[in-house]
Amino acid sequence: MHKLEIPENIPLKWELFKGFGAAELFKTCVLAVPVCIVAWLYAQLSSSPMRILTALIIALGGIVLATGLFVKQSYNLSIYDYIRYAVDFNRTQRHYDNIALEVFFIEKEEN
C-alpha cells in the first residue's frame, strides 16, 4: 500500500514575505500613505536644516510601524487583530454599576 504524502507549509495565497500578503499590503498602504504625505508636507513647509532627514525618518517609521501592525504571526493573527478583538470583547461585556463592592479583610491570627 502506498502512502500519499501531503506537503506542508505551502502558502495558499501570494505573500511578499511570511505572513504579509496582498491584504496586509493594502492595509499598510492605507496607513502609510497619509504618514508619508504629512512627512512630505513637513519637508516642504519647515525651515529646519534637518527637515529632510526628519521627514525621511517619520515616513520610514510610519511604514515600519504599519507593516508591523498588520503582519500575521505564525498563528494567523496580527497585532491589529488582537486590538480589534480586545475592543470587541470590552464592548460586549456587561457592566453592573448598581452592585456594591464588598471589601474582604483577611485578619491574621496572633498566637
NUMILO-817737 format. One record per residue: residue number from 1; x, y, z of N, C-alpha, C, CB in turn. Coordinates in nm, 3 decimals. Atoms other than C-alpha are relative to their C-alpha. Last residue first. Glycine has a CB too. Example, Ala and Ser with C-alpha at 12.3 -4.5 7.8 and 13.67 -1.06 7.14 Angstrom:
% NUMILO-817737
[torro 2 [-0.082 -0.119 -0.006] [1.367 -0.106 0.714] [-0.077 0.109 0.073] [0.041 0.046 -0.142]],
[torro 1 [0.089 -0.119 0.000] [1.230 -0.450 0.780] [0.090 0.120 0.000] [-0.099 0.003 0.125]],
***
This chain:
% NUMILO-817737
[torro 111 [-0.018 0.113 -0.096] [-0.055 3.337 6.862] [0.068 0.046 0.125] [0.083 -0.112 -0.063]],
[torro 110 [-0.121 -0.014 -0.078] [-0.191 3.626 6.655] [0.006 -0.113 0.102] [0.007 0.138 0.068]],
[torro 109 [0.015 0.036 -0.142] [-0.441 3.538 6.391] [0.133 0.013 0.069] [-0.056 -0.144 0.015]],
[torro 108 [-0.101 0.097 -0.037] [-0.401 3.730 6.067] [-0.016 -0.029 0.151] [0.144 0.051 -0.034]],
[torro 107 [-0.072 -0.035 -0.120] [-0.711 3.905 5.956] [0.094 -0.115 0.038] [-0.097 0.033 0.116]],
[torro 106 [-0.049 0.124 -0.059] [-0.819 3.868 5.600] [0.085 0.041 0.118] [0.081 -0.088 -0.103]],
[torro 105 [-0.126 -0.012 -0.069] [-1.025 4.168 5.502] [0.037 -0.137 0.058] [-0.006 0.109 0.111]],
[torro 104 [-0.029 0.110 -0.091] [-1.297 4.148 5.243] [0.138 0.023 0.059] [-0.008 -0.138 -0.072]],
[torro 103 [-0.141 0.004 -0.032] [-1.437 4.455 5.078] [0.022 -0.109 0.104] [0.051 0.138 0.050]],
[torro 102 [-0.026 0.041 -0.137] [-1.770 4.425 4.911] [0.150 -0.010 0.020] [-0.070 -0.135 0.032]],
[torro 101 [-0.118 0.083 -0.015] [-1.844 4.623 4.602] [0.019 -0.033 0.147] [0.126 0.072 -0.057]],
[torro 100 [-0.099 -0.055 -0.091] [-2.196 4.749 4.571] [0.118 -0.097 0.011] [-0.061 0.028 0.140]],
[torro 99 [-0.041 0.100 -0.099] [-2.386 4.636 4.265] [0.111 0.061 0.086] [0.048 -0.132 -0.068]],
[torro 98 [0.083 -0.011 -0.120] [-2.564 4.917 4.078] [0.037 -0.101 0.108] [-0.146 -0.018 -0.037]],
[torro 97 [-0.039 -0.114 -0.083] [-2.293 4.971 3.817] [-0.077 0.006 0.132] [-0.021 0.128 -0.076]],
[torro 96 [0.103 -0.014 -0.103] [-2.319 4.631 3.655] [0.043 0.109 0.096] [-0.026 -0.134 0.074]],
[torro 95 [-0.048 -0.074 -0.117] [-2.117 4.638 3.334] [-0.117 0.021 0.095] [0.065 0.136 -0.042]],
[torro 94 [0.104 -0.073 -0.073] [-2.185 4.379 3.069] [0.062 0.064 0.123] [-0.117 -0.093 0.040]],
[torro 93 [0.010 0.031 -0.141] [-1.904 4.281 2.838] [-0.109 0.084 0.065] [0.134 0.023 0.071]],
[torro 92 [0.105 0.097 -0.025] [-1.970 4.304 2.465] [-0.016 -0.036 0.148] [0.027 -0.125 -0.078]],
[torro 91 [0.130 -0.054 0.037] [-1.776 4.628 2.412] [-0.113 -0.096 0.035] [-0.003 0.033 -0.148]],
[torro 90 [0.035 -0.102 -0.099] [-1.472 4.502 2.602] [-0.140 0.057 -0.028] [0.104 0.113 0.001]],
[torro 89 [0.026 0.069 -0.126] [-1.461 4.188 2.388] [-0.045 0.098 0.106] [0.124 -0.076 0.047]],
[torro 88 [0.129 0.070 0.013] [-1.493 4.389 2.067] [-0.038 -0.070 0.129] [0.006 -0.101 -0.115]],
[torro 87 [0.103 -0.103 0.000] [-1.212 4.623 2.178] [-0.138 -0.064 -0.011] [0.022 0.099 -0.116]],
[torro 86 [0.008 -0.055 -0.136] [-0.991 4.328 2.271] [-0.108 0.107 0.008] [0.135 0.058 0.042]],
[torro 85 [0.068 0.097 -0.086] [-1.069 4.151 1.941] [-0.015 0.052 0.142] [0.074 -0.132 0.000]],
[torro 84 [0.141 0.004 0.042] [-0.976 4.463 1.739] [-0.079 -0.097 0.088] [-0.011 -0.041 -0.147]],
[torro 83 [0.062 -0.124 -0.045] [-0.652 4.510 1.934] [-0.149 -0.001 -0.032] [0.068 0.123 -0.064]],
[torro 82 [0.009 0.003 -0.147] [-0.556 4.145 1.888] [-0.070 0.124 0.054] [0.140 -0.012 0.061]],
[torro 81 [0.106 0.094 -0.036] [-0.641 4.159 1.517] [-0.018 -0.008 0.151] [0.030 -0.139 -0.056]],
[torro 80 [0.128 -0.066 0.028] [-0.427 4.472 1.473] [-0.117 -0.090 0.038] [-0.008 0.039 -0.148]],
[torro 79 [0.021 -0.088 -0.114] [-0.137 4.294 1.643] [-0.132 0.075 -0.017] [0.117 0.100 0.015]],
[torro 78 [-0.092 -0.114 -0.003] [-0.172 4.023 1.381] [-0.027 0.083 0.125] [-0.015 0.087 -0.128]],
[torro 77 [0.058 -0.120 -0.060] [-0.327 3.678 1.399] [0.107 0.109 0.000] [-0.052 -0.028 0.145]],
[torro 76 [0.089 -0.071 0.092] [-0.253 3.377 1.175] [-0.075 0.117 0.065] [-0.099 -0.097 -0.058]],
[torro 75 [0.134 0.050 -0.032] [-0.093 3.151 1.444] [-0.107 0.082 -0.071] [-0.022 0.004 0.152]],
[torro 74 [0.008 0.140 0.041] [0.256 3.203 1.295] [-0.138 -0.060 0.027] [0.106 -0.081 0.071]],
[torro 73 [-0.091 0.086 -0.073] [0.213 3.580 1.322] [-0.019 -0.145 -0.045] [-0.022 0.014 0.154]],
[torro 72 [0.059 0.113 -0.073] [0.040 3.786 1.058] [0.109 -0.080 0.069] [-0.082 -0.090 -0.097]],
[torro 71 [-0.061 0.128 0.036] [0.190 4.123 0.959] [-0.057 -0.111 0.088] [0.155 0.006 0.012]],
[torro 70 [0.086 0.089 0.079] [-0.063 4.406 1.010] [0.063 -0.134 -0.037] [-0.040 0.068 -0.123]],
[torro 69 [0.135 0.008 -0.052] [0.081 4.621 1.289] [-0.083 -0.106 -0.071] [-0.068 0.135 -0.012]],
[torro 68 [0.000 0.081 -0.122] [0.442 4.551 1.200] [-0.138 -0.017 0.059] [0.089 0.061 0.102]],
[torro 67 [-0.030 0.139 0.039] [0.385 4.682 0.847] [-0.004 -0.091 0.122] [0.138 -0.009 -0.069]],
[torro 66 [0.119 0.052 0.067] [0.217 4.997 0.979] [0.021 -0.145 -0.043] [-0.035 0.088 -0.121]],
[torro 65 [0.104 0.024 -0.101] [0.503 5.053 1.225] [-0.128 -0.056 -0.062] [-0.032 0.130 0.075]],
[torro 64 [-0.040 0.114 -0.082] [0.767 5.008 0.953] [-0.107 -0.032 0.105] [0.135 0.028 0.070]],
[torro 63 [0.009 0.121 0.082] [0.589 5.237 0.708] [0.034 -0.123 0.083] [0.094 0.009 -0.122]],
[torro 62 [0.141 0.030 0.025] [0.533 5.505 0.970] [-0.019 -0.127 -0.080] [-0.066 0.115 -0.072]],
[torro 61 [0.056 0.050 -0.125] [0.897 5.487 1.080] [-0.148 -0.035 -0.014] [0.017 0.103 0.110]],
[torro 60 [-0.045 0.139 -0.017] [1.012 5.518 0.720] [-0.053 -0.061 0.129] [0.153 -0.007 -0.001]],
[torro 59 [0.060 0.084 0.104] [0.799 5.829 0.667] [0.040 -0.146 0.017] [0.040 0.050 -0.139]],
[torro 58 [0.144 0.011 -0.027] [0.892 5.992 1.000] [-0.066 -0.094 -0.100] [-0.068 0.140 -0.005]],
[torro 57 [0.016 0.086 -0.118] [1.262 5.917 0.950] [-0.147 -0.020 0.033] [0.075 0.059 0.121]],
[torro 56 [-0.034 0.137 0.041] [1.253 6.062 0.598] [-0.018 -0.098 0.115] [0.144 -0.006 -0.053]],
[torro 55 [0.111 0.049 0.081] [1.072 6.374 0.719] [0.024 -0.144 -0.045] [-0.021 0.089 -0.122]],
[torro 54 [0.114 0.022 -0.090] [1.331 6.424 0.993] [-0.119 -0.056 -0.076] [-0.039 0.129 0.071]],
[torro 53 [-0.031 0.120 -0.079] [1.618 6.378 0.745] [-0.115 -0.034 0.095] [0.130 0.021 0.081]],
[torro 52 [0.006 0.115 0.092] [1.459 6.625 0.506] [0.029 -0.128 0.073] [0.100 0.018 -0.117]],
[torro 51 [0.138 0.034 0.037] [1.381 6.877 0.780] [-0.008 -0.122 -0.091] [-0.066 0.118 -0.067]],
[torro 50 [0.008 0.147 -0.001] [1.730 6.878 0.936] [-0.137 -0.050 -0.047] [0.028 -0.053 0.142]],
[torro 49 [-0.105 0.056 0.087] [1.805 7.242 0.845] [-0.004 -0.153 -0.008] [0.137 0.045 0.049]],
[torro 48 [-0.105 0.064 -0.077] [1.466 7.346 0.987] [0.107 -0.057 -0.094] [-0.059 -0.112 0.089]],
[torro 47 [-0.124 -0.071 0.031] [1.264 7.582 0.770] [0.118 -0.058 0.077] [-0.013 0.148 0.032]],
[torro 46 [-0.086 -0.030 -0.113] [0.957 7.363 0.755] [0.125 0.074 -0.046] [0.039 -0.129 0.074]],
[torro 45 [0.039 -0.121 -0.071] [0.695 7.383 0.480] [0.093 0.040 0.114] [-0.136 -0.018 0.054]],
[torro 44 [0.020 -0.115 0.087] [0.826 7.141 0.218] [-0.022 0.130 0.077] [-0.118 -0.024 -0.091]],
[torro 43 [-0.126 -0.031 0.068] [0.976 6.878 0.450] [-0.013 0.124 -0.088] [0.046 -0.119 -0.085]],
[torro 42 [-0.094 -0.054 -0.099] [0.671 6.892 0.676] [0.131 0.040 -0.066] [0.026 -0.104 0.111]],
[torro 41 [0.043 -0.136 -0.030] [0.443 6.848 0.375] [0.092 0.066 0.102] [-0.144 0.001 0.051]],
[torro 40 [-0.035 -0.082 0.116] [0.646 6.544 0.267] [-0.040 0.146 0.023] [-0.068 -0.055 -0.127]],
[torro 39 [-0.146 -0.017 -0.003] [0.624 6.394 0.618] [0.045 0.087 -0.117] [0.071 -0.138 -0.005]],
[torro 38 [-0.031 -0.095 -0.109] [0.247 6.455 0.625] [0.149 0.025 0.007] [-0.052 -0.054 0.136]],
[torro 37 [0.045 -0.131 0.045] [0.213 6.286 0.285] [0.029 0.106 0.105] [-0.151 -0.002 -0.033]],
[torro 36 [-0.098 -0.049 0.097] [0.426 5.994 0.402] [-0.039 0.138 -0.053] [0.014 -0.100 -0.116]],
[torro 35 [-0.120 -0.035 -0.076] [0.205 5.948 0.710] [0.107 0.056 -0.093] [0.055 -0.123 0.077]],
[torro 34 [0.020 -0.129 -0.069] [-0.107 5.964 0.491] [0.122 0.044 0.082] [-0.120 -0.008 0.091]],
[torro 33 [0.008 -0.110 0.096] [0.040 5.691 0.262] [-0.029 0.135 0.069] [-0.109 -0.029 -0.105]],
[torro 32 [-0.131 -0.059 0.028] [0.150 5.462 0.546] [-0.008 0.119 -0.095] [0.093 -0.104 -0.057]],
[torro 31 [-0.057 -0.074 -0.113] [-0.191 5.384 0.697] [0.127 0.077 -0.037] [0.030 -0.094 0.114]],
[torro 30 [0.104 -0.092 -0.048] [-0.382 5.288 0.380] [0.053 0.082 0.118] [-0.127 -0.078 0.040]],
[torro 29 [0.000 -0.119 0.086] [-0.060 5.141 0.238] [-0.103 0.102 0.046] [-0.028 -0.040 -0.145]],
[torro 28 [-0.120 -0.077 -0.032] [-0.031 4.904 0.534] [0.005 0.128 -0.082] [0.125 -0.084 -0.024]],
[torro 27 [0.025 -0.067 -0.129] [-0.391 4.790 0.488] [0.119 0.087 0.041] [-0.028 -0.105 0.109]],
[torro 26 [0.100 -0.105 0.021] [-0.322 4.719 0.117] [-0.027 0.077 0.130] [-0.132 -0.061 -0.053]],
[torro 25 [-0.066 -0.108 0.073] [-0.003 4.528 0.196] [-0.096 0.116 -0.024] [0.055 -0.052 -0.134]],
[torro 24 [-0.080 -0.074 -0.098] [-0.185 4.323 0.460] [0.073 0.117 -0.066] [0.101 -0.094 0.068]],
[torro 23 [0.093 -0.069 -0.090] [-0.447 4.219 0.204] [0.075 0.085 0.102] [-0.090 -0.101 0.072]],
[torro 22 [0.061 -0.113 0.069] [-0.181 4.140 -0.059] [-0.094 0.079 0.091] [-0.076 -0.049 -0.122]],
[torro 21 [0.048 0.018 0.137] [0.028 3.919 0.166] [-0.063 0.126 -0.056] [-0.100 -0.113 -0.005]],
[torro 20 [0.028 -0.133 0.055] [0.241 3.958 0.476] [-0.034 -0.014 -0.147] [0.120 0.097 0.020]],
[torro 19 [0.099 -0.069 -0.080] [0.258 3.650 0.699] [-0.040 0.136 -0.053] [0.051 0.015 0.137]],
[torro 18 [0.086 0.085 -0.082] [0.581 3.516 0.551] [-0.093 0.083 0.088] [0.085 -0.094 0.086]],
[torro 17 [-0.081 0.080 -0.092] [0.714 3.763 0.296] [-0.096 -0.070 0.093] [0.104 0.089 0.079]],
[torro 16 [-0.124 -0.072 0.022] [0.557 3.928 -0.008] [0.110 -0.061 0.087] [-0.017 0.150 0.029]],
[torro 15 [-0.055 -0.070 -0.116] [0.288 3.664 0.016] [0.131 0.066 -0.039] [0.021 -0.097 0.119]],
[torro 14 [-0.125 -0.072 0.021] [0.062 3.533 -0.261] [0.041 0.071 0.127] [-0.014 0.099 -0.115]],
[torro 13 [0.017 -0.126 0.071] [-0.205 3.290 -0.142] [0.136 0.068 -0.012] [-0.103 0.093 0.073]],
[torro 12 [0.112 0.014 0.091] [-0.222 2.927 -0.033] [-0.028 0.128 -0.077] [-0.124 -0.042 0.076]],
[torro 11 [0.096 -0.111 -0.009] [0.123 2.931 0.124] [-0.109 -0.015 -0.106] [0.072 0.136 -0.016]],
[torro 10 [0.013 -0.059 0.132] [0.278 2.583 0.134] [-0.101 0.114 0.012] [-0.045 -0.105 -0.108]],
[torro 9 [-0.051 -0.137 0.004] [0.391 2.493 0.484] [0.002 0.059 -0.140] [0.139 0.004 0.057]],
[torro 8 [0.040 -0.094 -0.104] [0.331 2.119 0.447] [0.062 0.137 -0.027] [0.042 -0.052 0.138]],
[torro 7 [-0.100 -0.101 -0.037] [0.339 1.877 0.155] [-0.056 0.099 0.103] [0.050 0.075 -0.124]],
[torro 6 [0.059 -0.132 0.015] [0.095 1.584 0.163] [0.105 0.102 0.044] [-0.132 0.014 0.084]],
[torro 5 [-0.070 -0.103 -0.076] [0.250 1.243 0.106] [-0.061 0.135 -0.032] [0.151 -0.001 -0.031]],
[torro 4 [0.003 -0.127 0.070] [0.009 0.973 -0.008] [0.065 0.106 0.087] [-0.147 0.040 -0.037]],
[torro 3 [0.049 -0.114 -0.077] [0.107 0.640 0.135] [0.007 0.125 -0.086] [0.080 0.019 0.131]],
[torro 2 [-0.079 -0.122 0.012] [0.138 0.343 -0.097] [-0.065 0.111 0.082] [0.013 0.042 -0.148]],
[torro 1 [0.084 -0.117 0.000] [0.000 0.000 0.000] [0.089 0.124 0.000] [-0.096 0.000 0.121]],
***
